[in-house]
Amino acid sequence: MKLKLNMMNVRQFIRQEWASDQHAADDLGVSLRTIKNWMAVNPTGILKHSGHIIQMDGVEPLQLFDAVAETIEQINEKRPQ
């Protein structure tokens, strides 16, 4: 069993950086539905906007990539075996 520090998922990352899903959608030029899709089904979609995101104040590139990886792991854990 591997030790996991408090890893942030895409939902938590978005809410930390933008305070709301709608603010994130507006800032990134995508729909609210796209934001919800990144959180639940396709977290790698947010990486298309990584250039913009990592230029924001206080965002470390690894935070974004770790959040995507954590979300993928969470989605895979929910899938039936």
C-alpha positions in Angstrom: 0.0 0.0 0.0 1.5 3.3 -1.0 1.4 6.4 1.2 -0.6 9.2 -0.3 -0.2 12.7 0.9 -3.2 15.0 0.6 -3.4 15.0 -3.2 -5.7 17.4 -4.8 -7.9 16.2 -7.7 -9.1 18.3 -10.6 -12.3 19.4 -8.8 -10.3 20.6 -5.8 -7.6 22.3 -8.1 -10.3 24.2 -10.0 -12.0 25.4 -6.9 -8.8 26.4 -5.3 -7.6 28.4 -8.3 -10.9 29.9 -9.5 -13.3 29.6 -6.5 -16.1 28.3 -8.8 -16.5 26.1 -11.8 -18.2 28.9 -13.7 -15.2 31.2 -13.1 -12.9 28.5 -14.4 -15.1 28.0 -17.5 -15.2 31.7 -18.3 -11.4 32.1 -17.8 -10.5 29.1 -19.9 -13.1 29.8 -22.6 -14.9 26.5 -22.2 -18.4 25.5 -21.1 -19.4 24.6 -17.6 -20.3 21.2 -19.0 -16.6 20.8 -20.1 -15.4 21.7 -16.6 -17.7 19.0 -15.1 -16.5 16.5 -17.7 -12.9 17.1 -16.7 -13.8 16.4 -13.1 -15.8 13.2 -13.6 -14.7 11.6 -16.9 -11.8 13.1 -18.8 -9.4 14.9 -16.5 -6.7 15.0 -19.2 -8.8 17.5 -21.1 -7.7 20.3 -18.8 -4.1 19.8 -20.0 -5.0 21.5 -23.3 -5.2 24.7 -21.3 -2.0 24.0 -19.2 -0.1 26.9 -20.8 -2.6 29.4 -19.6 -3.1 27.7 -16.2 0.6 27.5 -15.2 1.1 31.2 -16.1 -1.4 32.1 -13.4 0.0 33.4 -10.1 0.8 30.8 -7.6 0.3 27.7 -9.8 3.0 25.2 -9.9 3.0 23.0 -13.1 3.2 19.8 -11.0 0.1 20.8 -9.1 -1.9 20.6 -12.3 -0.4 17.3 -13.4 -0.7 15.7 -10.0 -4.4 16.8 -9.9 -5.0 15.1 -13.2 -3.2 12.0 -12.1 -5.1 11.8 -8.9 -8.5 12.2 -10.7 -7.6 9.4 -13.1 -6.8 7.2 -10.2 -10.0 8.1 -8.5 -12.0 7.4 -11.7 -10.3 4.0 -12.1 -11.0 3.0 -8.5 -14.7 3.5 -9.1 -14.8 1.3 -12.2 -16.1 -2.2 -11.8 -13.5 -4.8 -12.0 
